[in-house]
Amino acid sequence: MLGCALWLTASVSMADAADAHYQLAKTLRAQGQYEEALAEIDLAVAARPTYAQGHLARGSILRRLGRFEAALSAFKRAIELQPKEGRAYGLAGAALLRLDRLAEAVKYLKKATELEPKHTNHWLNLGVAYRKSKNNDAAIATYQKALKVVPNDPQLLNNLGVALRKARRYDAAIEAHEQASKAAPYDPDISRNLAISLRGAKRYKTAIPIYIQAIELGDGGPADLLFDLASCYEKVGNTKMAIATFERYIQATEKSEPEAAQRAQRAVDNLKQR
């Protein structure tokens, strides 16, 4: 009886130690002290090797440190311990994406969407995995399926629009981006993608104010938006604004992208000769 009591006491003590190290690791991770957090979570899983949440947290910290193979191993260990943990599948899939192991990523992310269908990131990453695999149709189907579970999610709608644009389905892409913009009107990425789709559909006049909005929301960048905006001004015959916007683009890129700046300068020279 005494031996049993000592064993139980030791087990409780180890469990308490694991929880203490785990909580400290979470605090350190939140503070951006990832190496220190990793040392603590290592102690947690050493104290309790079957600590699924500990392995999950360990993988998240390793991912922050850019150690994706090690992170993947930790996520897989968490899956072994808790096979119904959707988050572990999702994080494993995300790590596989970073490792460019796309077929494996699809497998894990599909499982994640089955276990946690309302977790938007699983769907977003699954769509990205399909797009990186050159399977744009599967990406479109994934986002459409996700939106039946999580309606009007702006990021899902935005990614759907991008995939539809890649398929040159511009009207459908514009519709998706417009819905995304209603849900998140101050998101510069959504505004940018809407503008690009409008330009792809040759709706240059409509695209102009959206490009301006995207530039303002995104604090001026990326510089490519200025080039696209200048091109739209050129298409609608507003030569003055086309030249002024190309010149803004030149100023923004002449040091970082001299060849692109030279291309824009040639466009300005041609416009001035008209």
Backbone as a ProteinNet text record, in pm:
[ID]
protein_1_A
[PRIMARY]
MLGCALWLTASVSMADAADAHYQLAKTLRAQGQYEEALAEIDLAVAARPTYAQGHLARGSILRRLGRFEAALSAFKRAIELQPKEGRAYGLAGAALLRLDRLAEAVKYLKKATELEPKHTNHWLNLGVAYRKSKNNDAAIATYQKALKVVPNDPQLLNNLGVALRKARRYDAAIEAHEQASKAAPYDPDISRNLAISLRGAKRYKTAIPIYIQAIELGDGGPADLLFDLASCYEKVGNTKMAIATFERYIQATEKSEPEAAQRAQRAVDNLKQR
[TERTIARY]
82.5	0	85	192.7	281.1	345	389.3	450	351.9	226.7	122.8	99.9	96.3	73.8	188.6	311.3	427.6	423.4	380.9	372.5	268.6	153.6	48.2	93.8	164.7	214.6	313.7	401.7	500.4	430.8	326.6	253.9	187.5	124.1	58.9	161.4	274.8	380.9	431.9	452.7	499.2	394	266.7	158.9	155.1	168.6	171	289.1	404.7	523.3	500.2	438.7	411.2	319.8	214.3	122.1	192.4	278.2	349	440.8	515.8	604.9	524.4	411.6	325.3	273.2	223.5	170.5	279.6	398.4	508.7	550.8	549.9	584.3	485.9	357.4	255.7	279.5	314.2	341.3	462.3	568.4	689.9	664.4	584.6	550.9	474.3	380.3	302.1	390.3	500.3	594.2	699	690.6	786.1	919.7	927.5	1052.3	1047.4	1069.1	1042.6	1144.5	1271.6	1371.2	1346.2	1314.9	1285	1156.9	1058.2	932.7	957	1045.4	1076.6	1141.2	1231.1	1296.2	1192.6	1094.3	991.2	898.3	859.5	767.5	837.7	968.8	1045.2	1039.7	1048.3	1037.8	897.3	797.2	658.6	636.7	681.2	657.3	751.5	865.8	953.4	887.8	820.5	751.5	628	563.3	443.8	449.9	513	531.8	401.9	292.4	164.1	80.3	144.3	77	51.4	-65.5	-95.9	-89.4	-149.5	-148.3	-6.2	76	215.5	288.7	266.9	330.2	277	148.6	88.4	151.7	165.6	228.9	375.2	441.6	582.7	595.4	505.9	508.3	486	393.5	364.8	486	558.1	678.1	788	806.9	908	875.7	747.2	707.4	745.1	724.6	762.7	912.4	988.6	1134.5	1179.7	1084.7	1118.6	1168	1149.7	1196.4	1077.6	1044.9	918.7	918.4	1031.9	1036.8	1013.3	1081.8	1064.9	921.8	866.2	727.7	632.9	655.4	569.8	573.3	691	703.1	622.8	626.9	551.3	400.9	356.6	213.8	167.9	252.9	216.8	208.2	295.8	289.9	159.3	117.9	-9	-125.4	-118.2	-224.1	-228.8	-111.1	-106.3	-176.1	-156.7	-212.8	-360.5	-400.1	-540.4	-582.9	-620.8	-649.4	-769	-848.4	-964.5	-937.4	-811.7	-773.8	-754.4	-858.4	-854.2	-744.1	-719.2	-616.2	-478.9	-450.3	-321.2	-306.4	-412.8	-409.1	-388.5	-458.1	-445.8	-305.7	-246.1	-110.8	-8.7	-30.3	58	48.9	-72.6	-90.8	-23.6	-33.6	30.5	182.6	238.1	382.8	424.8	345.2	374.2	368.8	278.5	273.9	406.4	458.5	584.7	701	688	791	769.5	663.9	629.9	599.4	547.1	504.1	351.8	310	172.4	71.6	105.5	11.1	-17.3	85.9	67.2	-13.4	15.4	-56.9	-206.3	-241.7	-382.8	-448.2	-379.5	-433.5	-464.4	-369	-388.2	-492.4	-491.4	-584	-727.6	-746	-880.4	-934.8	-848	-890.5	-924.3	-846.3	-872.1	-1008.5	-1044.8	-1175.1	-1289	-1264	-1367.4	-1389.2	-1279.2	-1288	-1330.4	-1287.7	-1321.1	-1370.4	-1491.3	-1538.7	-1557.4	-1570	-1590.6	-1461.5	-1348.5	-1218	-1169.2	-1180.2	-1155.2	-1014.7	-914.6	-776.6	-753.3	-821.5	-805	-846.9	-960.4	-1009.9	-917.7	-874.6	-785.8	-657	-598.2	-473	-493.9	-607.4	-636.3	-647.8	-715.3	-724.7	-588.7	-503.6	-367.8	-289.5	-304.5	-234.5	-276.7	-405.2	-452.8	-398.4	-399.3	-349.6	-201.1	-124.1	19.4	45	-51.9	-42.8	-92.4	-122.6	-174.6	-313.3	-386.6	-522.9	-619.6	-632.3	-712.9	-860.9	-908.7	-1049.8	-1082.2	-989	-1010.4	-1008.8	-924.7	-921.5	-1056	-1110.5	-1240.9	-1347.8	-1350	-1449	-1433.1	-1308.8	-1282.1	-1338.7	-1311.6	-1361.3	-1513.6	-1572.5	-1718.4	-1780.7	-1719.4	-1767.7	-1754.6	-1641.7	-1617.8	-1721.3	-1757.4	-1851.4	-1993.2	-2021.1	-2149.6	-2150.2	-2029.7	-2016.3	-1992.7	-1913.1	-1880.4	-1920.8	-2048.9	-2095.4	-2037.7	-2012.2	-1970.3	-1837	-1754.8	-1622.3	-1538.3	-1486	-1418.6	-1292.5	-1215.5	-1092.3	-1123.4	-1223.4	-1264.2	-1315.3	-1395.8	-1447.4	-1334.2	-1238.6	-1125.1	-1044.4	-1014.3	-936.9	-1014.1	-1146.3	-1228.9	-1218.2	-1225.7	-1214.2	-1081.8	-973.2	-841.2	-837.1	-889.9	-890.5	-977.7	-1091.3	-1178.4	-1109.7	-1036.2	-962.2	-855.7	-787.6	-686.9	-750.5	-878.1	-951	-1011.9	-982.6	-1035.5	-1187.8	-1242.4	-1386.5	-1404.4	-1385.1	-1373.1	-1501.1	-1614	-1739.9	-1766.2	-1741.5	-1760.3	-1657.7	-1536	-1431.3	-1470.1	-1520	-1561.4	-1673.3	-1768.5	-1879.4	-1827.3	-1732.6	-1676.7	-1602.2	-1522.7	-1447.1	-1538.8	-1646.1	-1740.8	-1809.6	-1843.4	-1901.3	-1800.3	-1675.9	-1569.8	-1551.7	-1559.5	-1541.6	-1653.9	-1775	-1886.8	-1863.7	-1805.8	-1780.5	-1660.6	-1562.4	-1439.5	-1399.6	-1471.6	-1453	-1317.8	-1242.3	-1114.6	-994.3	-1015.5	-906.3	-837.6	-711	-643.2	-623.1	-604.7	-582.4	-707.7	-824	-949.7	-972.5	-948.4	-963.5	-868.8	-745.6	-646.8	-693.6	-741.4	-783.9	-909.6	-998.7	-1115.8	-1073	-980.4	-931.7	-866.6	-785.4	-716.9	-817.6	-922	-1024.4	-1102.1	-1132.4	-1201.1	-1115.2	-986.8	-894.9	-887.8	-885.2	-884.7	-1009	-1120.6	-1246.8	-1258.3	-1153.5	-1146.8	-1248.1	-1281.7	-1371.9	-1283.7	-1210.4	-1104.4	-1158.2	-1267.2	-1323.2	-1368	-1430.6	-1474.9	-1356.4	-1250.7	-1132.8	-1057.8	-1060.9	-977.9	-1003.5	-1127.2	-1147	-1113.9	-1126.2	-1093	-941.3	-866.6	-719.8	-678.3	-741.3	-709.1	-737.6	-850.6	-886.7	-784.3	-743.9	-647.4	-514.3	-471.2	-345.2	-354.1	-466.5	-484.5	-492.6	-565.9	-580	-449	-370.1	-243.7	-125.6	-150.7	-43.4	51.1	-5.5	72.6	123.3	126.4	190.5	97.1	141.8	269.2	272.2	393.6	409.6	340.3	326.1	260.8	120.5	56	-77.6	-74.5	31	43.8	56.4	133.5	149.4	15	-58	-188.7	-285.9	-282.9	-371	-337.9	-209.4	-167.7	-215.5	-206.7	-252.4	-402.4	-478.1	-623.1	-652.9	-581.7	-599.1	-569.5	-465.2	-430	-542.4	-600.1	-704.9	-830.6	-860.8	-981.8	-952.5	-828.3	-793.3	-756.9	-731.2	-691.9	-538.6	-482.8	-337.7	-266.6	-322.7	-259.5	-241.2	-347.1	-339	-252.8	-253.9	-169.5	-22.5	17.1	156.6	193.3	106	133.8	147.8	66.2	69.4	189.6	223.2	345.3	467.8	466.8	580	589.1	475.8	476.1	534.9	499.4	552.4	704.6	750.4	894.4	968.2	914.8	976.7	982.8	880.4	872.8	964.4	1002	1074.3	1212.8	1251.5	1375.8	1499.4	1497.9	1612.9	1601	1481.4	1463.3	1440.7	1375	1344.6	1372.6	1499.4	1532.9	1476.8	1471.4	1418.8	1269.9	1195.4	1052.3	1031.5	1115.7	1106.8	1134.4	1231	1261.8	1145.8	1080.2	963	852.8	831.3	730.5	771	900.4	948.1	922.1	938.9	908.7	760.3	676.5	532.4	502	569.4	550.7	594.4	709.6	761.4	663.4	607.5	510.8	384	339	218.7	241.2	358.3	388.5	398.5	421.2	432.3	297.8	194.8	61.5	1.6
-122.1	0	125.8	119.2	235.5	261.7	150.8	166.2	225.9	180.9	234.4	381.5	419	559.4	646.2	595	671.6	690.3	583.5	591.7	695.1	693.6	790.2	932.4	948.5	1081.5	1131.7	1041.2	1078.6	1114.7	1038.5	1065.2	1201.4	1231.2	1361.6	1472.8	1450.3	1550.2	1578.4	1471	1487.5	1560.1	1527.6	1594.4	1743.1	1774.5	1914.8	1987.8	1920.7	1981.9	2007	1909.9	1924.5	2044.3	2057.5	2170.8	2304	2306.3	2430	2472.4	2377.3	2408.2	2449.7	2383.3	2414.8	2558.2	2598	2733	2837.9	2809.2	2903.8	2913.9	2800.2	2801.2	2887.7	2876.6	2958.6	3107.3	3142.3	3282.2	3334.2	3255.2	3294.4	3305.9	3214.4	3220.2	3347.6	3382.6	3504.9	3629.6	3622.2	3734.6	3733.1	3633.8	3624.5	3563.7	3504.7	3442.2	3292.6	3264	3130.3	3025.7	3061.2	2964.1	2926.7	3025.5	2999.5	2916.9	2949.1	2873.7	2728.1	2707.9	2571.8	2491.8	2554.3	2485.1	2441.9	2527.2	2493.6	2383	2391.2	2289.2	2155.4	2155.9	2030.6	1965.4	2048.7	1995.9	1941.3	2006.9	1962.2	1823.8	1803.3	1673.6	1566	1610	1512.7	1462.1	1551.7	1513.7	1429.1	1457	1380.2	1350.3	1242	1212.1	1196.8	1164.8	1147.7	1275.1	1388.3	1518.8	1572.6	1542.1	1579.1	1729.9	1805.1	1950.4	2006.4	1938	1978.9	1961.6	1849	1825.6	1924.6	1954.8	2051.8	2189.1	2230.7	2359.5	2359.1	2246.4	2234.9	2255.5	2192.7	2210.3	2354.5	2422.3	2562.8	2651.7	2623.6	2702	2674.6	2547.9	2513.3	2577.4	2584.8	2649.5	2797.1	2861.4	3001.7	3021.3	2920.7	2926.1	2884.6	2851.7	2812.6	2670.4	2590.1	2451.1	2360.2	2358	2298.6	2145.6	2082.4	1936.1	1891.6	1958.6	1925.2	1956.4	2066.4	2101.7	1994	1947.7	1843.6	1717.1	1678.1	1559.3	1576.1	1697.7	1723.2	1716.1	1771.8	1767.4	1622.9	1544.2	1404.5	1326	1357.8	1292.3	1328.7	1455	1497.1	1421.9	1398.5	1323.8	1179.5	1119.7	982.7	973.9	1075.3	1074.4	1112.5	1201.9	1244.9	1246.6	1131.2	1120.1	1202.4	1254.7	1336.2	1486.2	1523.3	1662.9	1731.7	1801.7	1864.6	1968	2042	2145.6	2085.6	1968.4	1903.9	1869.7	1818.8	1790	1919	2025.2	2151.7	2209.3	2201.4	2254	2167.2	2036.4	1948	1980.1	2002.6	2039.5	2170.9	2268.1	2397.8	2383.5	2297.6	2273.3	2206.5	2112.1	2044.7	2141.9	2238.5	2343.6	2418.5	2455.7	2528.5	2443.4	2311.4	2219	2180.7	2235.6	2211	2063.4	1995.9	1856.1	1857.9	1890.9	1933	1819.2	1702.1	1589.9	1551	1548.8	1518.5	1628.6	1752.7	1865.3	1853.4	1819.9	1803.6	1697.2	1585.1	1475.2	1521.1	1588.7	1632.2	1743.4	1835	1948.1	1903.7	1807	1753.2	1690.8	1618.7	1559.9	1669	1775.3	1886.8	1949.2	1965.7	2025.3	1932.7	1801	1706.4	1713.5	1728.1	1729.3	1865.3	1973.1	2109.4	2190.7	2160	2223.4	2374.4	2428.2	2571.8	2648.7	2578.7	2643.1	2692.7	2821.9	2879.9	2852.2	2855.6	2839.5	2704.8	2601.3	2469.9	2477	2540.1	2553.1	2642.3	2752.3	2843.3	2771.6	2699.3	2629.2	2515.8	2447.6	2341	2399.1	2512.4	2577.7	2618	2670.1	2708.8	2585.9	2475.5	2351.9	2306.4	2315.4	2278.6	2375.1	2504.6	2602.6	2582.7	2557.2	2532.7	2402.8	2310.9	2184.4	2199	2321.8	2351.2	2292.6	2270.6	2218.4	2329.2	2426.9	2544.5	2511	2414.7	2375.8	2318.8	2239.6	2184.5	2294.7	2396.4	2510.6	2583.1	2606.3	2672.8	2591.6	2460.5	2373.9	2375	2381.2	2383.6	2509.6	2624.9	2750.8	2756.9	2706.7	2706.2	2616.2	2500.9	2410.5	2474.5	2540.7	2606.4	2714	2788.3	2899.5	2852.1	2725.7	2669.8	2644.9	2622.4	2597.5	2727.3	2816.9	2946.2	3056.1	3087.9	3183	3324	3389.1	3529.9	3555.9	3453.8	3478.1	3555.7	3673.2	3757.9	3694.6	3621.1	3560.9	3445.4	3366.5	3259.6	3317.9	3422	3487.3	3548.7	3610.2	3670.8	3564.3	3454	3347.5	3280.9	3269.3	3216.8	3308.1	3438.2	3533.5	3521.2	3504.7	3489.9	3364.3	3253.8	3128.3	3140.3	3207.3	3228.2	3317.8	3416.7	3503.6	3423.6	3332.6	3248.4	3165.2	3130.2	3054.7	3146.5	3275.8	3378.5	3389.2	3353.3	3369.9	3502.9	3609.5	3741.8	3789.2	3766.7	3814.4	3746.1	3614.8	3541.7	3586.5	3614.6	3662.4	3797.2	3885.5	4018.6	4005.8	3918.8	3898.2	3850.9	3757.2	3706.1	3816.1	3894.3	4002	4111.7	4139.9	4241.3	4194.9	4066.7	4014	4021	3989.1	3996.5	4139.6	4234.2	4375.1	4426.6	4376.8	4414.8	4365	4244.6	4185.7	4249.1	4295.4	4355.5	4474.7	4586.3	4700.2	4770.1	4745.8	4816.6	4724.4	4610.7	4516.5	4552	4595	4637.3	4523.7	4401.5	4287.4	4256.5	4266.9	4242.7	4350.7	4476.1	4584.8	4566.2	4527.1	4505.4	4395.9	4285.2	4174.8	4209	4286.7	4332.3	4420.3	4511.2	4599.3	4518.7	4421.3	4338.8	4261.2	4208.8	4135	4227.3	4347.4	4444.4	4480.4	4497	4525.8	4407.4	4284.5	4165.8	4156.5	4204.7	4204.7	4325.9	4407.6	4528.8	4635	4630.7	4733.5	4839.7	4909.3	4997.7	5116.3	5174.4	5291	5253.7	5138.2	5092.1	5055.2	5004.1	4960.4	5077.8	5194.7	5307.7	5344	5371.6	5408.4	5295	5170.8	5057.8	5049.6	5073.9	5079.4	5190.5	5306	5417.6	5380.3	5314.7	5271	5171.1	5074.9	4973.6	5037.5	5136	5205.9	5282.1	5348.7	5425.9	5333.6	5223.1	5130	5059.6	5034.2	4962.6	5052.9	5177.4	5273.3	5287.3	5285.2	5314.2	5195.4	5077	4966.1	4849.1	4748.3	4744.3	4837	4865.8	4963.6	4920.1	4789	4739.7	4795.4	4827.9	4886.5	5018.2	5096	5222.8	5200.3	5099.6	5069.1	5029.2	4942.3	4898.6	5016.6	5102.9	5219.9	5310.9	5333.8	5416.9	5356.6	5224.5	5156.6	5174.7	5172.6	5194.8	5337.5	5433.8	5571.8	5582.5	5512.8	5514.9	5454.6	5344.3	5276.2	5361.9	5444.7	5527.4	5663.5	5683.8	5805.3	5922.9	5900.9	6010	6015.5	6077.5	6078.2	6150.3	6259.7	6337.9	6254.6	6186.9	6106.3	5981.7	5928.4	5812.9	5850	5964.5	6009.2	6034	6104	6135.9	6009.3	5909.9	5786.3	5700.5	5696.7	5626.4	5690.5	5821.9	5890.9	5858.1	5843	5797.6	5657.3	5574.5	5438.3	5438.9	5521.8	5532.7	5574.7	5673.5	5721.9	5611.6	5526.6	5420.4	5302.4	5285.7	5163.7	5187.3	5313.3	5337.5	5281.6	5270.7	5215.5	5064.8	5019.1	4876.8	4791.5	4847.2	4772.6	4862.2	4887.2	4981.9	4944.1	4814.3	4772.9	4803.9	4780.6	4812.5	4962.7	5041.3	5186.8	5233.7	5172	5207.8	5175.5	5062.8	5026.7	5130.5	5175.3	5278.9	5410.5	5441	5565.5	5562.4	5445.1	5434.3	5458.5	5410.3	5434.5	5583.4	5652.1	5797.7	5868.6	5831.9	5895.3	5877	5757.3	5731.2	5814.4	5826.9	5906.6	6053.8	6104.3	6245.2	6278.4	6175.7	6197.1	6194.7	6160.1	6151.5	6289.8
0	0	0	79.8	85.3	-50.1	-117	-249.3	-348.8	-344.8	-434.5	-407.7	-280.6	-244.2	-293.1	-278.2	-325.1	-475.6	-547.8	-694.2	-736.4	-669.3	-700.8	-671.8	-560.3	-524.8	-628.9	-671.8	-773.8	-904.4	-942.3	-1067.1	-1063.4	-949.4	-934.6	-940.7	-876.2	-874.4	-1015	-1094.8	-1232.2	-1317	-1293.7	-1367.4	-1334.3	-1207.4	-1165.9	-1229.3	-1233.4	-1294.4	-1442.2	-1509.8	-1653.1	-1677.7	-1596.5	-1612	-1585.2	-1485.3	-1452.2	-1566.6	-1621.8	-1734.1	-1857.7	-1877.1	-1992.1	-1983.5	-1866.4	-1849.3	-1866.3	-1813.1	-1828.5	-1975.3	-2044.9	-2187.5	-2266.6	-2234.4	-2301.6	-2277.3	-2154.1	-2120.7	-2199	-2201.8	-2272.7	-2423.3	-2477	-2620	-2651.6	-2566	-2586.4	-2582.8	-2510.4	-2499.9	-2610.4	-2698.8	-2808.5	-2769	-2651.9	-2605.8	-2640.7	-2768.1	-2819	-2772.7	-2766.8	-2720.9	-2574.8	-2494.2	-2353.6	-2340.4	-2425.4	-2424.5	-2464	-2561.7	-2604.8	-2491.9	-2418.2	-2305.8	-2202.4	-2175.1	-2077.3	-2127	-2255	-2305.4	-2317.4	-2340.9	-2340.4	-2202.2	-2099.6	-1963.2	-1936.1	-1992.9	-1973	-2032.2	-2156.9	-2220.8	-2166.1	-2111.5	-2044.2	-1916.1	-1844.7	-1721.6	-1750.3	-1866.2	-1902.9	-2053.1	-2094.2	-2237.5	-2315.8	-2247.6	-2316.1	-2314.6	-2293.1	-2282.2	-2424.1	-2479.9	-2618.5	-2639.8	-2547.7	-2562.9	-2550	-2472.1	-2461.1	-2592.5	-2660.2	-2790.5	-2894.8	-2884.1	-2975.8	-2956.7	-2831	-2801.9	-2845	-2825.1	-2865.8	-3017.1	-3092.7	-3237.8	-3279.1	-3209.8	-3241.5	-3215.9	-3107.9	-3076.1	-3178.7	-3214.2	-3314.2	-3449.3	-3481.5	-3606.5	-3604.2	-3490.3	-3476	-3495.9	-3459.1	-3473.4	-3612.6	-3700.4	-3836.4	-3849.1	-3747.3	-3747.1	-3781.5	-3910	-3953.3	-3946.8	-3975.1	-3964.5	-3820.6	-3727.5	-3586.1	-3541	-3589.5	-3556	-3605.5	-3727.5	-3785	-3700.1	-3654.2	-3568.6	-3439.6	-3382.9	-3260.3	-3286.7	-3398.2	-3430.9	-3455	-3522.1	-3545.9	-3415.1	-3320.8	-3189.8	-3118.4	-3130	-3070	-3133	-3263.9	-3333	-3283.9	-3264.3	-3212	-3076.5	-2994.8	-2860.2	-2858.7	-2949.8	-2957.5	-3104.8	-3159.6	-3302.5	-3350.8	-3259.6	-3297.6	-3279.2	-3259.2	-3237.5	-3373.3	-3418.7	-3549.8	-3563.9	-3455.7	-3461.1	-3492	-3438.3	-3463.7	-3611.6	-3672.8	-3816.4	-3896.7	-3855.6	-3926.2	-3918.4	-3799.8	-3782.9	-3855.4	-3855.3	-3931.7	-4080.7	-4128	-4268.6	-4302.8	-4212.1	-4235	-4239.8	-4151.7	-4152.8	-4283.6	-4330.1	-4456.8	-4573.7	-4566.2	-4668.7	-4674	-4558.2	-4551.9	-4602.7	-4587.7	-4635.2	-4781.2	-4841.7	-4982.7	-5010	-4910.7	-4925.9	-4941.6	-5062.6	-5086	-5077.3	-5131.3	-5125.4	-4980.5	-4898.1	-4756.1	-4687.6	-4725.3	-4665.5	-4692.3	-4815.1	-4851.1	-4762.6	-4744.1	-4663.4	-4521.1	-4458.3	-4319.4	-4310	-4404.7	-4398.2	-4426	-4513.3	-4535.6	-4407.6	-4338.4	-4210.6	-4109.6	-4109.6	-4018.1	-4045	-4173.4	-4206.2	-4166.4	-4167.6	-4125.2	-3974.3	-3899.2	-3753.4	-3699	-3765.6	-3721.3	-3841.2	-3889.8	-4014.1	-4005	-3884.7	-3872.3	-3846.4	-3851.8	-3832	-3968.5	-3990.8	-4123.3	-4175.2	-4087.2	-4133.7	-4201	-4156.2	-4219.5	-4366.9	-4392.8	-4530	-4613.9	-4554.2	-4626.6	-4667.9	-4574.7	-4604.5	-4703.6	-4695	-4790.5	-4932.1	-4943.2	-5073.7	-5127.3	-5040.1	-5080.7	-5126.1	-5053.8	-5092	-5231.7	-5261.9	-5395.3	-5501.4	-5470.3	-5568.3	-5595	-5489.3	-5507	-5581.4	-5575.1	-5648.4	-5792.3	-5833	-5967	-5990.2	-5883	-5893.6	-5851.8	-5938.9	-5906.9	-5893.5	-5973.1	-5964.7	-5826.2	-5770.8	-5636.8	-5532.4	-5554.2	-5461.7	-5462.2	-5581.3	-5592.3	-5519.5	-5544.8	-5480.3	-5328.9	-5281.5	-5137	-5073.6	-5134.9	-5078.6	-5083.6	-5191.4	-5201.4	-5094.5	-5071.9	-4967.3	-4830.2	-4806.9	-4678.5	-4651.1	-4754	-4736.3	-4704.3	-4730.6	-4688.2	-4537.8	-4482.9	-4339.4	-4263	-4322.5	-4260.3	-4358.6	-4367.3	-4469	-4448.7	-4561.3	-4562.9	-4492.5	-4477.6	-4420.6	-4521.8	-4485.7	-4585	-4643.3	-4562.7	-4615.1	-4710.3	-4678.4	-4769.7	-4901.2	-4891.9	-5012.3	-5094.4	-5026.3	-5095.7	-5169.9	-5101	-5164.4	-5278.3	-5260.8	-5369.2	-5491.3	-5467.8	-5577.8	-5650.6	-5576.2	-5638.3	-5725	-5672.3	-5748.7	-5873.6	-5861.9	-5977.6	-6080.8	-6034.7	-6127.2	-6202	-6130.6	-6196	-6307.5	-6289.8	-6391.1	-6496.6	-6487.8	-6579	-6573.4	-6458.8	-6436	-6362.9	-6437.8	-6376	-6308.7	-6372.4	-6312.2	-6178	-6172.3	-6046.3	-5942.5	-5988.5	-5897.4	-5837.9	-5922.5	-5875.7	-5773.2	-5800	-5705.6	-5569.5	-5571.5	-5445.8	-5371.1	-5443.1	-5378.4	-5325.2	-5397.9	-5350.1	-5221.8	-5213.5	-5089.4	-4975.3	-5007	-4905.6	-4857.5	-4949.9	-4915.1	-4825.6	-4847.3	-4760.2	-4618	-4608.2	-4476.1	-4406.9	-4487.7	-4431.2	-4518.1	-4504.1	-4596	-4586.4	-4480.2	-4463.7	-4480.2	-4543.3	-4566.6	-4698.7	-4695.5	-4819	-4918.2	-4867.3	-4956.1	-5036.9	-4972.8	-5043.4	-5148.3	-5113.1	-5209.5	-5327.7	-5298.5	-5405.4	-5501	-5446.2	-5532.2	-5612	-5552.7	-5627.6	-5744.9	-5719.3	-5825.8	-5938.2	-5902	-6002.8	-6086.8	-6022.6	-6097	-6190.1	-6144.4	-6230.1	-6351.4	-6327.2	-6438.5	-6534.5	-6479.2	-6564.1	-6650.3	-6597.8	-6672	-6764.9	-6770.7	-6853.8	-6811.5	-6682.7	-6627.8	-6560.6	-6644.8	-6597.1	-6516.8	-6562.5	-6493.4	-6351.7	-6340.3	-6208.5	-6120.4	-6182.6	-6106.6	-6043.1	-6106.2	-6060.7	-5913.9	-5872.9	-5730.9	-5633.9	-5679.6	-5592.4	-5574.2	-5682.2	-5669.6	-5572.8	-5585.8	-5496.7	-5351.8	-5330	-5194.7	-5141.2	-5224.9	-5182.4	-5145.9	-5223.2	-5195.9	-5064	-5041.7	-4918.1	-4795.8	-4809.2	-4696.8	-4665.9	-4769.9	-4752.1	-4730.8	-4696.5	-4667.6	-4785.9	-4907.8	-5027.1	-5104.7	-5049.1	-5119.6	-5139.8	-5217.7	-5289.2	-5409.8	-5456.7	-5564.3	-5692.7	-5713.6	-5835.5	-5852.2	-5740.6	-5749.5	-5825	-5805.8	-5876.5	-6026.6	-6065	-6207.7	-6268	-6197.1	-6246.3	-6255.2	-6154	-6154.6	-6271.7	-6295.7	-6408.9	-6540.5	-6550.5	-6672.4	-6692.4	-6582.2	-6592	-6638.8	-6584.3	-6630.5	-6780.1	-6822.3	-6964.9	-7048.8	-7001.5	-7077	-7093.2	-6992.1	-7001.1	-7063.7	-7107.1	-7178.7	-7091.3	-6962.6	-6872.6	-6869.7	-6973	-6990.9	-6876.8	-6832.1	-6726.3	-6598.7	-6557.3	-6436	-6457.4	-6579.5	-6610.5	-6593.2	-6647.9	-6636.4	-6490.6	-6418.5	-6277.9	-6194.1	-6222.1	-6142.8	-6181.1	-6310	-6350.6	-6284.3	-6273.2	-6210.9	-6061.3	-5996.6	-5856.3	-5844.9	-5941.7	-5943	-5963.5	-6053.1	-6080	-5953.9	-5885.4	-5762.1	-5656.4	-5652.9	-5551.9	-5583.5	-5711.9	-5751.2	-5811.2	-5835.9	-5910.6	-5841	-5708.4	-5636.2	-5615.1	-5582.5	-5551.7	-5676.1	-5777.2	-5900.5	-6021.9	-6052.3	-6159.3	-6296.4	-6326.9	-6457.3	-6468.7	-6359.3	-6359.6	-6373	-6306	-6315.5	-6458	-6524.6	-6662.9	-6756	-6730.1	-6810.5	-6795.5	-6671.3	-6648	-6713.5	-6712	-6775.5	-6925.7	-6986.8	-7129.9	-7155.7	-7064.7	-7078.8	-7068.1	-6975.5	-6961.4	-7087.6	-7142	-7264.2	-7379.8	-7393.3	-7499.5	-7482.2	-7356.2	-7330.3	-7362.2	-7333.9	-7358	-7506.4	-7587.9	-7732	-7802.4	-7728.8	-7792.7	-7812.4
[MASK]
++++++++++++++++++++++++++++++++++++++++++++++++++++++++++++++++++++++++++++++++++++++++++++++++++++++++++++++++++++++++++++++++++++++++++++++++++++++++++++++++++++++++++++++++++++++++++++++++++++++++++++++++++++++++++++++++++++++++++++++++++++++++++++++++++++++++++++++++++

